[in-house]
Amino acid sequence: MRYLDVNEATCRELGYSREELLSMHPSRVFSIAGLELGISYDRMIAGDARPADVEGVYRRRDGSTFPVESLRRKVQMPEGDIIVAVARDITRRRQADARIRRLSRVYAMLSGINSAIVRIAGRDRLFAEACRVAIEAGQFRMAWIGLLDGERVKPVAWAGDVRDYFDTVLPEVMEIRPDGRGLAGRAVATMQPVVSNDVAADPQILMKQELEARGIGSLAVLPLAVGSRAVGALSLYAADAGFFDDEEMRLLLELAGDIAFALDHIEKEERVRYLAYYDSLTGIANRTLFLDRLAQHVDTARDEGHQLALILINIQRFKTINDAFGRQAGDALLKQMAARLLEVNNQDRGRVARVGADHFAVVVPHVKSLETLVHNGEAAQRRLDGDPYSVGGNEIRISTQAGVALYPADGEDPDSLFRNAEAALKKATSGERYVFYAKEMTERVADKVSLENKLRLALERDEFVLHYQPKVDSVTRRVVGLEALIRWQSPELGLVPPLEFIPLMEETGLILPVGSWALARASLDHRRFAELGLEAPRIAVNVSSIQLRQRDFVAMLKQAVASSGTPTGIDLEITESLIMEDIDANIEKLTEARALGSNIAIDDFGTGYSSLAYLARLPVHSLKIDRSFIIGMLKKPDMMTVVSTIVSLAHSIKLKVVAEGVDSEDQAAKLRELRCDQMQGYLFSKPVPFEAVAVMLRKGGALSPAPVPSP
């Protein structure tokens, strides 16, 4: 197959002479996609004579190509059949088709995103949908939206072949600078679109490898502007190089404007909604939102059957501060007040609100005890009223008052609780800082606060003393140990029973310094017995849960017992339930205590839930049977069984057994029969001062039954 003739236009377009073309096989300059030229001609020759259109490609002498549409017709000649072909360059038509396809994609994306703007109210959802539409309708390889975050553009939504792109992106890519290397930062800084239509050859592209790996040939970054300020950028990545021409950019800029308009609208809506539910000055909830949240807390309290507290707080003499220093100073004080309220409530914004000019509200959702509520409330007020507030170059000290209403006692709905908390606050007189709606509650709180203050003074004035109750050998009844018990010798109240002040000391944390004092005092008294020439029995000191939980418990014990300057004669008594709270940590601490020379006794044994596996691991010396079992064992067989079992169990793992609360000879006789090692109780002695114990020891330490005092 060969050319019989070619016209001048063909020679000129292909760059060959007529003679050169006539000597060539047509397949050297023309091809049809998917078919060899000879085959296509042969098929036409073998067929009928009707005209046929084909699209193919012509190849010039210089190797360049261009698309053509070729009209071919078979003509029968005496010499044989020939094919007459007329070719037309369709480069412009192909370009127009491609442009139409690109514009159709952009129009589809524009339509999809505008539809999303109408449907979607939330910013984050809108941005995510816009990126998704850009990938699916716009057929971009990657799309993301970033917003201003300080001096950088922070991506907030993306779609497409992102993978780990944002993990590897260089920091300077996002910097907001007119002359910056990052396209996103430059687009935001200049408020002008930035385009790269040839990623591979463009020197301004910093991450060529990452983009080429995703098959990206061109990209455009469009600023998102609200009014006269740029707030972010829309970045689109296309597979084709040269994708972003003037017409595409016009449509895409229109799209960016629509997204920015929607963003502005959403921000205004959010602002209106914010003003409806939040205090614009302090940023915390206002009264409307707080009442809604209070209703939710009340519903939860009702369902779960627990108490909650509503606390209203006001700043005393706030109007005077405002008048003296100006409104700006008053506003600054309110902002700092709100910040401190959040601080003392663990930054829980759901519990705190500003409900009036100088009024704040706090909800306490789970009130386990009134004492704990008051203690925490007092601590919070000390923080609110403690350090001065810096206002307009001045340091101002304030005083606050609190009115408290409890659910369900003072109201079963939010409005009633709020009304009664306000009533409680109005009842507050000068000097009252924490007032309950129920008068008896306020009186109870006042008593607790007064007692706490007295206890703090008692510690400063050294009013605490130790009394000692002997532990005796069950057979010889000789004193073999002492239990140290804290007593408060108040100049005003006399000798205060421990149950009236020990629980409050544990609630307020005073038990830590008082407990440390008790260890040191017992250690010194142990040395005093020896200095008096007496055989000093070991002294057991009770350890509270708060003490044992301290990380420096062992260091504190070491310091306390070292104060006597002699080998320790101090033992520790710890309740069974306390040891089991954090068994592994407690085993470690108690092992270190044993290394200091202290024996460990498990107090109130039988009332907790210790397992035998843990009991065998504990570094303990003895078990103390709780007095409730001793009192009931002679009348209740099951109690007797418990006592007998504890004694047998202890002896089987080589522990001694001490019975507490032994008040009668019958009890003592039975305990001897069960082989209990030691006994302690009013049958032998009540807790007595150091001097009384010294007298006992001078007499040889053997105790005869003592008269049992009336309870």
LUMRO-440075 format. One line per field, with one value per residue (C-alpha): residue in one letter; x, y, z. Coordinates in Angstrom, 2 decimals. Example, Ala and Ser with C-alpha at 12.3 -4.5 7.8 and 13.67 -1.06 7.14 Angstrom:
! LUMRO-440075
residu <- A|S
X <- 12.30|13.67
Y <- -4.50|-1.06
Z <- 7.80|7.14
***
This chain:
! LUMRO-440075
residu <- M|R|Y|L|D|V|N|E|A|T|C|R|E|L|G|Y|S|R|E|E|L|L|S|M|H|P|S|R|V|F|S|I|A|G|L|E|L|G|I|S|Y|D|R|M|I|A|G|D|A|R|P|A|D|V|E|G|V|Y|R|R|R|D|G|S|T|F|P|V|E|S|L|R|R|K|V|Q|M|P|E|G|D|I|I|V|A|V|A|R|D|I|T|R|R|R|Q|A|D|A|R|I|R|R|L|S|R|V|Y|A|M|L|S|G|I|N|S|A|I|V|R|I|A|G|R|D|R|L|F|A|E|A|C|R|V|A|I|E|A|G|Q|F|R|M|A|W|I|G|L|L|D|G|E|R|V|K|P|V|A|W|A|G|D|V|R|D|Y|F|D|T|V|L|P|E|V|M|E|I|R|P|D|G|R|G|L|A|G|R|A|V|A|T|M|Q|P|V|V|S|N|D|V|A|A|D|P|Q|I|L|M|K|Q|E|L|E|A|R|G|I|G|S|L|A|V|L|P|L|A|V|G|S|R|A|V|G|A|L|S|L|Y|A|A|D|A|G|F|F|D|D|E|E|M|R|L|L|L|E|L|A|G|D|I|A|F|A|L|D|H|I|E|K|E|E|R|V|R|Y|L|A|Y|Y|D|S|L|T|G|I|A|N|R|T|L|F|L|D|R|L|A|Q|H|V|D|T|A|R|D|E|G|H|Q|L|A|L|I|L|I|N|I|Q|R|F|K|T|I|N|D|A|F|G|R|Q|A|G|D|A|L|L|K|Q|M|A|A|R|L|L|E|V|N|N|Q|D|R|G|R|V|A|R|V|G|A|D|H|F|A|V|V|V|P|H|V|K|S|L|E|T|L|V|H|N|G|E|A|A|Q|R|R|L|D|G|D|P|Y|S|V|G|G|N|E|I|R|I|S|T|Q|A|G|V|A|L|Y|P|A|D|G|E|D|P|D|S|L|F|R|N|A|E|A|A|L|K|K|A|T|S|G|E|R|Y|V|F|Y|A|K|E|M|T|E|R|V|A|D|K|V|S|L|E|N|K|L|R|L|A|L|E|R|D|E|F|V|L|H|Y|Q|P|K|V|D|S|V|T|R|R|V|V|G|L|E|A|L|I|R|W|Q|S|P|E|L|G|L|V|P|P|L|E|F|I|P|L|M|E|E|T|G|L|I|L|P|V|G|S|W|A|L|A|R|A|S|L|D|H|R|R|F|A|E|L|G|L|E|A|P|R|I|A|V|N|V|S|S|I|Q|L|R|Q|R|D|F|V|A|M|L|K|Q|A|V|A|S|S|G|T|P|T|G|I|D|L|E|I|T|E|S|L|I|M|E|D|I|D|A|N|I|E|K|L|T|E|A|R|A|L|G|S|N|I|A|I|D|D|F|G|T|G|Y|S|S|L|A|Y|L|A|R|L|P|V|H|S|L|K|I|D|R|S|F|I|I|G|M|L|K|K|P|D|M|M|T|V|V|S|T|I|V|S|L|A|H|S|I|K|L|K|V|V|A|E|G|V|D|S|E|D|Q|A|A|K|L|R|E|L|R|C|D|Q|M|Q|G|Y|L|F|S|K|P|V|P|F|E|A|V|A|V|M|L|R|K|G|G|A|L|S|P|A|P|V|P|S|P
X <- 0.00|1.29|0.23|-0.75|-0.91|-0.94|-1.80|0.44|-1.38|-0.56|3.10|3.26|1.54|3.61|6.94|7.69|8.08|5.58|8.23|9.04|5.42|4.81|7.69|6.43|4.01|1.02|1.46|4.66|2.69|-0.87|-2.32|-5.75|-6.04|-6.10|-5.64|-2.75|-3.14|-2.90|-5.67|-8.00|-7.38|-7.76|-11.10|-12.31|-11.21|-12.93|-16.14|-18.60|-17.97|-19.81|-17.81|-16.27|-15.06|-12.17|-10.19|-6.49|-3.19|-0.73|2.96|5.16|8.76|9.90|8.01|5.16|1.61|-1.85|-5.31|-7.31|-10.70|-10.35|-13.21|-12.41|-14.14|-13.33|-13.26|-13.22|-10.72|-9.77|-6.36|-7.95|-9.68|-8.18|-9.05|-9.55|-9.00|-9.63|-8.16|-9.10|-7.05|-9.30|-6.84|-9.04|-12.11|-10.34|-9.19|-12.68|-14.10|-11.53|-12.31|-16.01|-15.35|-13.22|-15.79|-18.53|-16.60|-16.14|-19.83|-20.84|-18.59|-19.94|-23.51|-22.79|-21.05|-23.69|-26.32|-24.37|-24.19|-27.99|-28.45|-25.68|-25.57|-22.39|-19.00|-17.08|-19.71|-19.85|-16.10|-15.96|-18.78|-17.11|-13.91|-15.86|-17.75|-14.47|-13.16|-16.31|-17.89|-14.83|-12.62|-9.70|-7.01|-6.92|-8.73|-8.43|-9.61|-7.45|-8.25|-6.06|-4.50|-2.11|0.56|-0.24|-2.94|-4.32|-6.04|-9.55|-11.10|-9.76|-10.61|-9.00|-5.53|-4.35|-2.78|0.01|0.39|-0.22|2.15|5.04|4.18|6.94|6.08|6.97|4.34|1.64|3.28|1.24|3.66|3.22|6.69|6.52|7.41|4.12|1.30|-1.47|0.19|0.91|-2.69|-4.00|-1.42|-2.01|-5.72|-4.97|-5.19|-1.89|-1.67|0.91|-0.01|3.14|3.98|6.96|8.77|7.56|10.38|7.86|6.57|8.31|6.87|7.23|7.78|4.67|2.55|4.01|3.42|-0.27|-0.34|-0.87|0.05|-1.31|-2.79|-4.53|-4.94|-7.88|-8.18|-11.39|-12.19|-14.84|-15.22|-11.76|-9.94|-8.74|-9.77|-8.48|-7.84|-9.28|-6.60|-7.41|-5.06|-5.69|-4.14|-3.74|-0.98|-2.32|-5.76|-6.36|-7.00|-8.81|-12.28|-11.77|-10.27|-13.25|-15.60|-13.38|-13.05|-16.83|-16.91|-14.42|-16.58|-19.66|-17.82|-16.54|-20.08|-21.40|-18.60|-19.45|-23.13|-22.28|-20.00|-22.74|-25.25|-22.83|-22.23|-25.95|-26.32|-23.30|-24.75|-28.01|-26.35|-23.01|-21.89|-20.02|-17.73|-16.48|-17.12|-18.91|-22.58|-25.29|-28.42|-30.47|-27.96|-27.21|-30.87|-31.02|-27.93|-29.28|-32.45|-30.32|-28.43|-31.71|-33.05|-29.88|-30.03|-33.67|-32.91|-29.87|-31.27|-28.53|-28.28|-27.00|-26.24|-26.82|-24.48|-24.98|-22.00|-21.89|-19.08|-19.61|-19.33|-18.97|-20.80|-18.33|-15.42|-17.11|-17.73|-14.23|-12.18|-14.50|-16.47|-13.40|-11.89|-15.15|-15.20|-11.60|-12.51|-15.46|-13.26|-10.67|-13.42|-14.80|-11.29|-10.82|-14.25|-13.29|-9.98|-11.60|-14.14|-11.53|-12.17|-15.63|-17.52|-20.71|-20.99|-20.23|-22.18|-22.52|-26.16|-26.23|-24.16|-21.98|-23.57|-22.12|-23.60|-22.07|-23.80|-22.29|-23.86|-22.97|-23.15|-22.04|-22.02|-22.77|-19.42|-17.52|-19.62|-18.89|-15.20|-14.79|-16.90|-14.79|-11.61|-13.04|-13.96|-10.48|-9.16|-11.68|-11.04|-7.39|-4.96|-5.69|-7.09|-5.06|-7.43|-6.28|-2.87|-4.40|-4.53|-8.03|-9.10|-12.70|-15.07|-17.67|-20.79|-22.56|-26.18|-26.82|-29.94|-29.96|-31.89|-34.32|-34.66|-34.89|-36.56|-37.25|-36.99|-34.44|-36.59|-37.29|-33.64|-32.53|-35.14|-34.21|-30.48|-31.16|-33.18|-30.29|-27.87|-30.15|-30.26|-26.49|-25.42|-22.06|-19.49|-21.55|-19.92|-21.73|-25.48|-27.94|-31.59|-32.51|-31.59|-30.54|-28.08|-26.43|-26.18|-24.66|-22.15|-21.33|-20.59|-18.35|-16.47|-16.04|-14.77|-12.34|-10.89|-10.52|-8.75|-6.26|-5.57|-5.29|-2.53|-0.70|-1.11|-0.11|-3.47|-3.48|-2.33|-1.87|-3.60|-2.55|-4.64|-2.65|-2.57|-2.07|-0.87|-3.91|-2.27|-0.10|-2.08|1.16|1.30|2.95|2.00|0.15|-2.21|-1.77|-5.04|-5.27|-7.18|-7.93|-7.51|-9.37|-9.14|-12.75|-14.38|-12.33|-11.33|-13.13|-14.16|-12.31|-15.49|-16.30|-13.13|-11.26|-13.77|-13.52|-9.73|-9.83|-12.21|-10.12|-6.73|-5.69|-5.14|-1.86|-0.01|-1.78|-1.02|2.63|2.69|1.15|3.90|6.63|4.99|4.58|8.22|9.34|7.11|8.63|12.05|10.73|9.63|13.19|14.66|12.48|14.08|10.93|10.63|9.12|6.36|5.94|3.44|0.99|-0.24|-3.32|-2.72|-5.56|-6.39|-5.22|-1.82|-1.23|-2.18|0.60|3.56|5.96|4.29|7.40|9.65|7.28|7.31|11.10|11.38|8.86|10.46|13.96|13.02|13.43|17.05|16.61|15.69|12.03|9.46|6.59|4.16|1.38|-2.27|-4.10|-7.69|-8.32|-10.47|-7.77|-5.03|-7.18|-7.80|-4.54|-3.06|0.13|1.15|0.33|2.37|5.36|4.93|4.35|7.37|9.49|7.90|8.84|12.40|12.43|11.64|7.87|5.49|2.20|-1.17|-4.38|-7.01|-10.75|-10.01|-13.10|-14.98|-13.22|-12.84|-9.21|-8.35|-6.15|-3.74|-3.14|-3.06|-0.15|1.73|1.18|4.18|1.99|2.80|-0.65|-4.42|-6.76|-10.25|-12.89|-14.66|-18.11|-17.24|-15.92|-19.06|-21.39|-19.43|-20.88|-24.46|-24.22|-22.67|-21.81|-19.80|-17.94|-17.19|-15.75|-13.48|-12.29|-11.62|-9.61|-7.43|-6.77|-6.12|-3.67|-1.72|-1.55|0.37|2.40|0.60|-0.33|-3.96|-5.21|-8.84|-10.27|-13.10|-12.71|-15.02|-15.80|-14.04|-16.27|-14.98|-11.38|-11.79|-13.20|-10.43|-7.79|-9.51|-9.31|-5.58|-5.93|-2.49|-3.37|-6.39|-7.29|-10.33|-11.97|-11.67|-8.01|-7.81|-9.38|-7.03|-4.96|-2.25|1.47|1.88|-0.80|0.89|4.22|2.60|1.32|4.79|6.45|4.13|5.39|2.86|0.45|-3.16|-6.05|-9.56|-10.49|-13.96|-15.78|-16.90|-20.39|-20.52
Y <- 0.00|3.47|7.00|7.65|11.40|14.05|17.70|20.62|21.34|17.85|18.25|21.64|20.43|17.27|18.85|16.36|16.86|15.26|12.83|11.75|11.06|9.13|6.86|6.15|3.66|5.68|4.12|6.15|9.40|8.30|5.98|5.08|4.36|0.62|-0.40|-0.80|1.35|-1.54|-3.39|-0.40|0.18|-3.48|-3.56|-0.56|-2.05|-5.30|-3.52|-1.43|1.94|4.05|6.94|6.25|8.70|7.80|9.78|9.36|11.06|12.53|12.51|15.32|15.07|16.62|13.93|16.15|14.92|16.40|14.83|14.66|13.56|11.64|11.14|8.11|6.69|3.69|4.42|1.68|2.34|0.24|-0.28|-1.39|0.07|3.16|5.12|8.85|10.46|14.05|14.90|17.83|19.02|18.69|20.04|23.02|20.85|18.46|21.42|22.81|19.44|19.15|22.69|21.92|18.81|20.77|23.54|20.96|19.49|22.93|23.80|20.50|21.25|24.80|23.50|20.78|23.11|25.82|23.18|22.21|25.86|26.02|22.69|22.71|25.09|23.93|25.18|21.92|19.87|22.42|22.40|18.61|18.44|21.07|19.02|15.84|17.51|18.87|15.30|13.55|16.19|18.31|15.21|16.90|14.63|16.41|19.31|20.95|24.04|25.84|28.65|31.25|30.01|32.62|33.13|29.98|28.37|25.34|22.59|21.95|19.77|17.67|14.91|12.91|11.36|13.14|10.15|11.55|14.82|17.05|14.99|15.63|19.21|21.71|24.43|27.24|26.00|27.26|30.53|33.64|35.89|37.88|36.75|33.35|30.09|28.43|29.01|28.80|31.34|33.64|33.48|34.44|37.18|38.81|37.94|36.86|33.39|31.56|29.10|26.58|24.99|22.84|21.33|19.36|22.41|25.15|26.33|27.75|24.25|22.96|19.45|18.17|14.53|14.35|15.94|13.87|10.70|11.61|12.25|16.00|18.20|21.60|23.34|26.52|28.15|30.51|32.92|32.88|36.49|37.78|41.50|43.00|40.22|36.83|34.06|31.00|29.29|26.64|24.48|22.36|19.85|18.64|15.73|17.71|20.24|23.58|22.90|26.36|28.79|32.13|30.69|27.96|30.50|32.83|30.03|28.89|32.42|32.64|29.37|30.67|33.77|31.62|29.57|32.74|34.19|31.03|31.18|34.79|33.86|30.89|33.05|35.63|32.92|31.40|34.84|35.39|31.92|32.56|35.82|34.03|31.43|32.81|35.86|38.02|39.51|36.40|33.72|31.39|30.37|32.96|32.45|31.00|28.27|27.58|26.93|24.45|22.67|22.76|21.04|18.25|17.85|17.71|15.01|12.96|13.42|12.33|9.22|8.23|9.21|11.54|15.11|18.13|21.66|24.99|27.71|31.40|33.66|37.44|39.96|42.20|45.96|45.41|48.68|50.55|49.05|49.98|53.56|54.00|52.50|52.69|50.19|48.82|47.90|46.24|44.24|43.13|41.98|39.95|38.26|37.28|36.10|33.83|32.46|31.58|29.96|27.74|26.96|25.75|23.72|21.85|23.99|22.41|25.07|23.05|23.82|27.55|30.61|34.36|34.95|38.64|41.82|40.55|37.13|33.77|30.28|26.84|23.46|20.59|17.49|14.73|15.78|12.83|14.67|18.14|18.30|17.63|20.21|22.85|21.99|22.25|25.41|27.03|26.08|27.60|30.82|31.06|30.92|33.50|35.89|35.10|36.64|40.20|40.94|43.10|45.75|48.76|48.87|48.45|45.40|44.87|42.39|41.24|39.25|36.87|35.34|32.16|31.06|27.32|25.31|21.51|19.13|17.65|19.18|22.82|22.35|19.67|21.82|24.34|27.43|26.50|25.73|29.00|31.01|29.41|29.83|33.55|33.67|32.07|34.63|37.50|36.11|36.36|39.00|40.59|37.95|35.01|33.57|30.30|30.36|27.51|27.97|25.76|27.56|24.41|23.64|27.04|26.54|23.13|24.59|27.39|24.83|22.87|25.99|27.07|23.63|23.55|26.91|25.71|22.55|24.62|26.73|23.57|22.31|25.64|25.75|22.11|21.18|17.62|14.84|11.10|8.64|5.00|1.84|-1.23|-4.51|-7.44|-10.99|-13.28|-15.64|-13.43|-10.20|-8.29|-5.16|-6.13|-3.12|0.18|1.76|5.53|7.44|11.16|13.33|17.06|18.88|22.09|25.00|25.89|22.50|20.25|16.77|16.42|12.85|11.73|11.05|14.77|15.95|13.07|12.85|16.61|16.47|13.80|15.91|19.05|17.36|18.37|14.68|14.92|17.31|15.88|12.29|13.19|14.82|11.68|9.46|11.80|12.18|8.42|7.92|10.47|8.88|5.48|6.97|8.62|5.22|3.95|7.10|6.43|3.01|1.21|-1.63|0.35|-1.54|-1.02|1.70|1.28|4.39|4.38|5.47|7.20|6.66|10.16|9.55|6.22|7.66|10.27|9.52|10.58|8.46|6.37|9.46|11.12|7.99|7.86|11.50|11.07|8.01|9.45|12.35|10.11|9.35|5.67|2.52|2.69|1.25|2.45|0.09|0.94|-0.07|0.15|-0.91|-3.87|-1.86|0.81|-1.68|-3.19|0.19|0.06|-3.24|-3.23|0.32|-0.33|-3.54|-1.56|1.21|-1.18|-3.27|-0.12|0.66|-2.82|-2.14|0.88|-1.44|-0.89|-3.82|-3.67|-4.69|-4.98|-3.20|-4.03|-7.35|-9.21|-6.10|-5.74|-7.87|-8.98|-12.13|-14.85|-14.47|-10.83|-11.48|-13.86|-11.18|-8.35|-7.57|-7.66|-8.79|-9.21|-9.10|-7.18|-8.71|-6.00|-5.34|-6.00|-9.71|-9.79|-8.14|-10.60|-13.85|-15.18|-14.70|-15.46|-18.72|-17.30|-14.53|-17.13|-19.00|-15.86|-15.21|-18.83|-18.81|-15.57|-16.93|-20.19|-18.36|-15.94|-18.65|-20.72|-17.89|-17.12|-13.90|-12.84|-12.07|-9.17|-8.98|-5.44|-4.37|-7.03|-5.84|-8.98|-11.94|-14.31|-12.83|-13.03|-16.66|-17.66|-15.84|-17.65|-20.91|-20.01|-19.22|-15.52|-13.96|-10.54|-8.61|-4.95|-3.37|-1.72|-4.98|-4.05|-0.30|2.55|4.86|6.83|9.51|8.75|9.16|6.54|4.05|4.72|3.82|0.53|-0.33|0.46|-2.11|-4.78|-4.24|-6.94|-5.74|-7.03|-6.47|-2.79|-1.48|-1.03|2.61|3.38|4.28
Z <- 0.00|-0.96|-1.69|-5.31|-4.83|-2.07|-2.24|-1.33|1.96|3.23|2.33|4.02|7.22|7.58|6.54|3.77|0.00|-2.38|-3.60|-0.01|0.83|-2.38|-1.47|2.06|3.46|4.85|8.30|8.78|9.03|9.93|12.53|13.82|17.51|18.13|14.49|12.14|9.06|6.62|8.37|8.29|4.59|3.75|5.57|3.64|0.34|1.13|2.06|0.20|-1.37|1.16|2.72|6.18|8.84|11.12|13.68|13.72|14.28|11.78|12.62|11.28|10.15|13.50|15.46|16.63|16.11|15.69|15.64|12.42|11.24|7.95|5.46|3.28|0.24|-1.94|-5.67|-8.30|-11.10|-14.15|-12.61|-9.29|-6.25|-4.61|-1.48|-1.57|1.88|2.98|6.44|8.67|11.69|14.78|17.38|18.23|18.45|20.83|22.94|23.01|24.06|26.86|27.98|28.02|30.09|32.57|32.81|33.27|36.21|37.76|37.18|38.79|41.76|42.01|41.95|44.54|46.98|46.65|47.35|50.47|51.55|51.48|53.34|55.94|58.91|60.66|59.52|59.94|58.10|55.28|54.78|54.79|52.22|50.00|49.88|49.13|46.24|44.84|44.60|43.36|41.10|40.31|39.85|41.61|43.04|46.38|48.05|51.46|53.31|55.87|58.30|59.96|63.20|64.49|61.86|59.89|57.82|59.67|57.61|58.97|56.23|53.34|50.87|48.08|47.99|51.15|52.96|55.18|53.27|56.30|58.44|56.06|55.03|55.79|58.35|55.95|53.50|55.89|56.99|56.20|54.32|51.08|49.94|51.60|49.91|50.85|48.37|50.98|53.26|50.31|49.05|52.50|53.00|49.58|49.31|45.72|44.16|43.63|40.71|39.53|36.19|35.99|39.38|38.08|36.63|38.98|41.33|43.84|44.65|47.79|47.95|44.40|45.32|47.50|44.75|41.91|43.95|43.96|40.19|40.56|37.60|38.65|41.68|42.72|46.13|46.49|49.45|51.50|52.40|54.79|54.19|53.91|55.74|54.57|56.96|55.15|51.82|49.50|47.83|44.74|43.07|39.48|37.60|34.37|33.88|32.69|34.19|35.65|32.79|33.06|32.67|35.30|37.68|37.24|38.27|41.12|42.49|42.42|44.36|46.94|47.34|47.97|50.63|52.31|52.27|53.92|56.49|57.33|57.69|59.95|62.11|62.55|63.43|65.91|67.40|67.87|69.39|71.61|72.89|73.63|75.87|77.01|78.93|76.42|79.10|80.90|78.26|80.69|80.51|81.17|83.25|80.36|79.52|83.18|83.99|81.08|82.40|85.96|84.72|83.22|86.49|88.42|86.08|86.61|90.39|90.38|88.29|90.35|93.73|94.93|96.21|94.32|95.44|93.73|94.98|94.15|94.83|94.92|95.26|98.26|97.59|93.85|93.10|95.29|93.34|90.05|91.18|92.60|89.78|86.78|84.72|82.94|86.29|87.32|84.08|84.63|88.15|86.83|84.21|86.82|89.15|86.42|85.76|89.45|89.60|86.67|88.37|91.61|89.60|87.54|84.45|84.11|82.13|82.38|86.10|86.22|85.05|85.45|86.33|87.28|87.36|90.22|90.75|89.74|90.01|90.51|90.48|92.49|90.91|93.42|97.07|99.18|102.49|103.74|105.47|102.26|100.41|103.04|103.23|99.44|99.36|102.07|100.21|97.02|98.80|100.26|96.68|95.46|98.34|99.01|96.54|95.44|91.98|89.61|88.29|86.29|87.95|91.41|93.65|95.04|97.69|97.70|99.89|98.55|100.03|98.97|99.18|98.92|98.04|98.07|95.84|96.76|100.24|99.10|95.72|93.14|90.00|88.71|89.32|92.94|93.61|92.03|93.93|97.25|96.67|96.04|99.25|101.15|99.72|100.77|104.33|104.63|107.14|107.62|108.43|107.11|104.04|103.41|104.02|103.40|102.57|105.54|108.76|110.58|107.78|108.19|111.95|111.39|108.96|111.37|114.07|111.70|110.61|114.22|115.21|112.28|113.30|116.88|115.71|113.71|116.79|118.90|116.62|116.87|120.68|121.23|122.80|121.48|123.82|123.56|125.83|125.86|126.18|127.24|125.35|127.74|127.36|127.48|130.00|132.24|131.80|131.72|129.55|126.24|124.17|124.05|121.54|121.22|120.92|120.11|122.58|122.44|125.72|124.90|127.40|126.52|125.91|128.17|127.00|123.66|122.62|119.47|117.49|117.69|115.99|114.24|111.28|110.72|110.80|108.08|105.96|106.27|105.91|109.44|110.13|108.19|110.55|113.62|112.54|112.00|115.43|116.99|115.54|116.80|120.23|120.65|119.69|122.28|124.94|124.18|124.90|128.09|129.47|129.00|130.57|133.64|133.93|132.80|130.35|127.48|125.65|121.91|121.01|118.14|116.33|114.06|110.46|108.57|104.93|104.02|105.62|103.89|100.49|100.68|98.47|101.22|103.92|104.60|104.66|107.14|109.32|109.21|110.25|113.07|114.66|114.22|116.51|119.57|118.75|119.71|117.79|116.92|119.27|117.11|115.40|112.94|113.02|109.69|109.01|106.78|104.31|103.98|103.15|100.39|98.66|96.70|97.73|95.63|96.56|100.21|100.30|99.02|101.62|104.51|103.53|103.77|107.16|108.40|107.27|109.62|112.54|112.76|113.16|111.22|112.63|110.62|112.68|112.73|111.05|109.88|108.75|105.38|102.28|102.23|100.33|101.77|98.83|99.66|103.41|102.93|100.95|103.44|105.69|108.82|112.35|113.88|113.34|115.63|115.82|115.59|118.90|117.34|117.13|120.70|122.09|120.34|120.43|123.69|122.51|118.82|117.64|114.20|115.88|117.94|114.71|113.13|116.14|116.25|112.50|112.64|115.47|113.59|110.31|111.91|113.67|110.49|108.77|111.95|112.92|116.44|117.32|119.45|120.61|120.93|123.21|125.91|128.69|130.75|132.36|130.40|127.16|128.40|129.47|126.09|124.24|126.32|125.45|121.74|122.21|121.38|122.07|123.43|124.69|124.93|126.53|129.51|131.49|131.93|131.41|129.54|127.56|130.11|130.05|129.93|133.70|134.48|132.17|133.89|137.24|135.76|134.47|137.81|139.42|137.06|134.29|135.47|135.32|137.36|136.08|136.14|136.83|133.54|133.21|132.03|128.36
***
